[in-house]
Amino acid sequence: MNRQCSRSGCRGRAVATLTYVYADSTAVLGPLALQVTPGCYDLCATHSASMSAPVGWEVIRLAEPDAVPPGPDEDDLLALANAVREIGFGDPLSAARQPNPDSVVELGRRGHLRVIADAARGGIH
């Protein structure tokens, strides 16, 4: 998404989208929309920081433009790994349940994904 600021005369790169909700007298400034939408205004960092609304209107800022969204922390990654293991093995993987590489049979491959069967357990995993 490489769009220009909607303010006339500005050639800055848009980083936020401004939407007016006339029924609620509210201006909403959020991250840059995925598509250009009629009635919405794409703003550069300078114009989004200095944006003001008509008197009596409420301004809602959903996220700071150019702010880097927080990445997953270690707890999130561990929870995801444990959930995948639980689904794949029926319960959390323990050291005793490590699959034996000699008993794993590859049934198919597409790109970097593989379908394997564990001959010792008699099933597909």
C-alpha positions in Angstrom: 0.0 0.0 0.0 1.8 3.0 -1.3 -0.8 5.8 -1.4 -0.4 9.6 -1.1 -1.9 11.8 1.5 -5.4 13.1 0.6 -4.6 16.7 1.7 -4.3 18.9 -1.3 -0.7 19.9 -2.2 0.8 17.1 0.1 2.9 14.5 -1.6 3.6 12.5 1.6 3.1 8.8 1.9 -0.2 8.0 3.6 0.1 6.1 6.9 -3.4 6.5 8.4 -7.1 6.7 7.3 -9.5 9.3 8.6 -13.2 8.5 8.6 -16.1 10.8 9.7 -19.1 9.2 11.4 -21.6 12.1 10.9 -24.4 10.5 12.8 -22.3 10.3 15.9 -20.3 13.5 15.3 -17.1 11.5 15.5 -13.9 11.4 13.6 -12.0 8.1 13.6 -8.3 8.0 12.7 -6.8 4.6 12.4 -4.3 2.5 10.5 -4.2 2.9 6.7 -7.1 1.1 5.2 -6.4 -1.8 2.8 -8.4 -0.1 0.0 -9.3 3.4 -1.0 -12.9 4.0 0.3 -15.1 6.9 -0.8 -15.7 9.3 2.1 -12.4 8.3 3.8 -9.2 10.3 3.7 -5.7 8.9 3.7 -3.3 11.1 5.7 0.5 11.2 6.0 2.2 11.1 9.4 2.4 14.9 9.6 -1.3 15.5 8.8 -2.5 12.7 10.9 -0.7 14.1 13.9 -2.1 17.5 13.4 -5.6 16.4 12.5 -8.5 18.2 14.2 -12.2 17.7 14.0 -15.0 20.3 14.0 -16.0 21.8 17.3 -18.1 19.5 19.4 -16.9 16.4 17.6 -15.2 13.5 19.3 -11.9 12.2 17.9 -11.0 8.6 18.2 -7.4 7.6 17.4 -7.2 3.8 17.0 -3.5 3.5 16.6 -0.5 5.8 16.2 0.6 6.0 12.6 4.0 4.5 11.9 3.7 2.6 15.2 5.1 -0.8 15.0 2.6 -3.4 16.1 3.8 -5.5 19.0 5.1 -8.9 17.9 4.2 -12.1 19.7 6.0 -12.6 23.0 7.6 -15.8 24.1 4.4 -16.9 26.1 2.3 -16.5 22.9 4.7 -18.6 20.9 4.9 -21.3 23.5 1.1 -21.4 23.8 0.8 -21.8 20.1 3.4 -24.5 20.0 1.7 -26.4 22.8 -1.7 -26.1 21.1 -0.3 -27.5 17.8 1.3 -30.4 19.7 -1.9 -31.1 21.6 -3.9 -31.3 18.4 -1.3 -33.4 16.6 -0.6 -35.9 19.4 -3.8 -35.8 21.4 -2.0 -34.5 24.5 1.0 -32.3 25.3 4.2 -33.8 23.9 6.5 -35.2 26.5 10.1 -36.3 26.2 9.0 -39.9 26.4 6.6 -39.4 23.4 9.2 -38.1 20.9 8.7 -39.9 17.7 11.4 -42.3 16.6 12.8 -41.0 13.3 13.1 -44.7 12.1 9.4 -45.3 12.5 8.3 -42.2 10.5 7.2 -42.8 6.9 6.7 -39.8 4.5 3.4 -40.3 2.6 3.5 -37.2 0.5 5.0 -33.7 0.1 3.9 -30.4 -1.4 6.4 -27.6 -1.1 7.7 -27.5 2.4 4.7 -29.4 3.9 4.9 -33.2 4.4 2.3 -35.8 5.3 3.9 -38.4 7.6 2.8 -41.6 9.3 4.2 -43.0 12.5 4.5 -46.7 11.8 4.8 -47.4 15.6 1.4 -45.7 16.3 -0.2 -46.9 13.1 -1.6 -43.5 12.0 -1.1 -40.4 10.1 0.2 -37.3 11.8 
